[in-house]
Amino acid sequence: MTLKLYAHPFSSYCQKVLTALYENRTAFEYCQLSHDNPQAMTELAALWPFRKFPVLVDAGRPVPEATVIIEYLGLYYPGPVSLLPAEPRAALEVRSMDRFFDNYISTPQQKIVGDSLRGAAERDPRGVADARAMLDTAYAWLDKTMAGREWAAGDRFSLADCAAAPFLFYADWTHRIDPSFAQVWAYRQRLLARPSFARAVDEARPYRSFFPLGAPDRD
Ligand SMILES: N[C@@H](CCC(=O)N[C@@H](CS)C(=O)NCC(=O)O)C(=O)O
């Protein structure tokens, strides 16, 4: 087996890639990052000095960044489910929704969680307030955008849904999605029911106590 993934099951960006791998039943070696496995952390730092994960390694070639990993898998290890349409205009819509979920759902969500891990003197209340406001704007925009769509970019599950699934999952735990956003709620439920993401959620269940804001008793 040539593919090795450095990842942790509870990480949202790792779940984004795991969902893509599970969609296509792509075989890979799972190198689980943990403080109990310093060797894996050392290897990660050597592969990608930013120490962000996931990182895929293909026969020694490091491939960082979740979106790029999923595109890489589609190019070099294609399976039955094409997560990026071959038609360039359709691909552009998938990529723009993927950017939306990374930049306007995950980034503010991570800001809020990251801030909660800081000591009182290092907290950034203005930054957290801005992040909460960004999530409110993003939920409202997504609610309108999802009207008439089954998946993020239309009627086919794609790279953008691999991003949406973990990011909406944790975003709601972090900054509740108002029940009035019925389209967002229904979409989040569809994502939770998708077997590839459901598997990633199940594999992460043992780590829910890690969630710094307290994991809710649902999902
Ligand atoms: N831009 C990266 C972000 C990856 C990311 O932020 N991963 C988190 C885990 S969900 C991480 O590495 N956290 C550890 C750190 O920031 O030191 C991607 O798209 O893969």
The ligand as an SDF file (V2000), in Angstrom:
LIG
                    3D

 20 19  0  0  0  0  0  0  0  0999 V2000
   -5.6020   24.4090    5.8000 N   0  0  0  0  0  0  0  0  0  0  0  0
   -5.5030   23.1130    6.4340 C   0  0  0  0  0  0  0  0  0  0  0  0
   -6.0640   23.2100    7.8480 C   0  0  0  0  0  0  0  0  0  0  0  0
   -5.8170   21.9640    8.6510 C   0  0  0  0  0  0  0  0  0  0  0  0
   -6.0620   22.1990   10.1340 C   0  0  0  0  0  0  0  0  0  0  0  0
   -6.2660   23.3240   10.6110 O   0  0  0  0  0  0  0  0  0  0  0  0
   -5.9800   21.1130   10.8800 N   0  0  0  0  0  0  0  0  0  0  0  0
   -6.0910   21.2000   12.3170 C   0  0  0  0  0  0  0  0  0  0  0  0
   -6.8320   19.9840   12.8450 C   0  0  0  0  0  0  0  0  0  0  0  0
   -8.5450   20.0550   12.3950 S   0  0  0  0  0  0  0  0  0  0  0  0
   -4.7100   21.2070   12.9080 C   0  0  0  0  0  0  0  0  0  0  0  0
   -3.7710   20.8190   12.2430 O   0  0  0  0  0  0  0  0  0  0  0  0
   -4.5570   21.6580   14.1390 N   0  0  0  0  0  0  0  0  0  0  0  0
   -3.2960   21.6330   14.8140 C   0  0  0  0  0  0  0  0  0  0  0  0
   -2.6040   22.9630   14.8160 C   0  0  0  0  0  0  0  0  0  0  0  0
   -3.1850   23.9460   14.3370 O   0  0  0  0  0  0  0  0  0  0  0  0
   -1.4940   23.0120   15.3380 O   0  0  0  0  0  0  0  0  0  0  0  0
   -6.2670   22.0730    5.5970 C   0  0  0  0  0  0  0  0  0  0  0  0
   -7.1340   22.4670    4.8080 O   0  0  0  0  0  0  0  0  0  0  0  0
   -5.9640   20.8740    5.6880 O   0  0  0  0  0  0  0  0  0  0  0  0
  1  2  1  0
  2  3  1  0
  2 18  1  0
  3  4  1  0
  4  5  1  0
  5  6  2  0
  5  7  1  0
  7  8  1  0
  8  9  1  0
  8 11  1  0
  9 10  1  0
 11 12  2  0
 11 13  1  0
 13 14  1  0
 14 15  1  0
 15 16  2  0
 15 17  1  0
 18 19  2  0
 18 20  1  0
M  END
$$$$
